[in-house]
Amino acid sequence: MSNYAEKNVMGNDEYANKIKELIDRHRQLDIEAEQLAEAPNFDQIKLQRIKKEKLALKDQIAQLSANQFPDIIA
């Protein structure tokens, strides 16, 4: 195995770990948003901030996934 191939394997593991972290954080925010919305007189601004952060995480996950498995035109 060449050094280039070894670096790509390590890179894929790093991408996978980062994606997992982002997905876990996204799920955590989803739970927080649900709990907040169930409370009477909940803080609408806080809920909007959570939703905004969730959207940013979703974008990061999509970008990292695309970088992990780039489209290769043969």
C-alpha positions as CSV (number, residue, x, y, z in Angstrom):
1,M,0.0,0.0,0.0
2,S,1.4,3.4,-1.0
3,N,1.7,6.3,1.4
4,Y,-1.0,8.1,-0.6
5,A,-3.4,5.2,-0.1
6,E,-2.6,5.1,3.6
7,K,-3.3,8.8,4.0
8,N,-6.7,8.4,2.2
9,V,-7.7,5.5,4.6
10,M,-6.7,7.6,7.6
11,G,-8.6,10.6,6.1
12,N,-11.7,8.5,5.6
13,D,-11.6,7.5,9.3
14,E,-11.3,11.1,10.3
15,Y,-14.2,12.1,8.1
16,A,-16.3,9.3,9.5
17,N,-15.5,10.2,13.1
18,K,-16.3,13.9,12.5
19,I,-19.5,13.1,10.7
20,K,-20.5,10.9,13.7
21,E,-19.8,13.7,16.1
22,L,-21.9,16.1,14.0
23,I,-24.8,13.6,13.7
24,D,-24.7,13.1,17.5
25,R,-24.8,16.8,18.1
26,H,-27.7,17.2,15.6
27,R,-29.7,14.5,17.5
28,Q,-29.0,16.2,20.8
29,L,-30.2,19.5,19.5
30,D,-33.3,17.8,18.1
31,I,-34.1,16.4,21.6
32,E,-33.5,19.9,23.1
33,A,-35.9,21.5,20.5
34,E,-38.6,19.0,21.2
35,Q,-38.4,19.5,25.0
36,L,-38.3,23.2,24.6
37,A,-41.4,23.3,22.3
38,E,-43.4,21.1,24.7
39,A,-42.9,23.6,27.6
40,P,-45.6,26.2,28.1
41,N,-44.4,29.7,27.2
42,F,-41.2,28.4,25.7
43,D,-38.5,30.8,24.5
44,Q,-39.1,31.2,20.7
45,I,-35.7,32.8,20.1
46,K,-33.8,29.9,21.8
47,L,-35.8,27.5,19.6
48,Q,-34.9,29.4,16.5
49,R,-31.2,29.4,17.5
50,I,-31.4,25.6,18.0
51,K,-33.0,25.2,14.6
52,K,-30.3,27.4,13.0
53,E,-27.5,25.4,14.6
54,K,-29.2,22.1,13.4
55,L,-29.3,23.4,9.9
56,A,-25.6,24.4,10.0
57,L,-24.7,21.0,11.3
58,K,-26.7,19.3,8.5
59,D,-24.8,21.4,5.9
60,Q,-21.5,20.4,7.5
61,I,-22.5,16.8,7.5
62,A,-23.4,16.9,3.8
63,Q,-20.2,18.7,2.9
64,L,-18.0,16.2,4.8
65,S,-19.9,13.3,3.3
66,A,-19.3,14.7,-0.2
67,N,-15.6,15.1,0.6
68,Q,-15.3,11.6,2.1
69,F,-16.7,10.0,-1.1
70,P,-16.0,12.5,-4.0
71,D,-17.6,11.9,-7.3
72,I,-15.1,10.3,-9.6
73,I,-15.8,10.5,-13.3
74,A,-14.3,7.5,-15.0
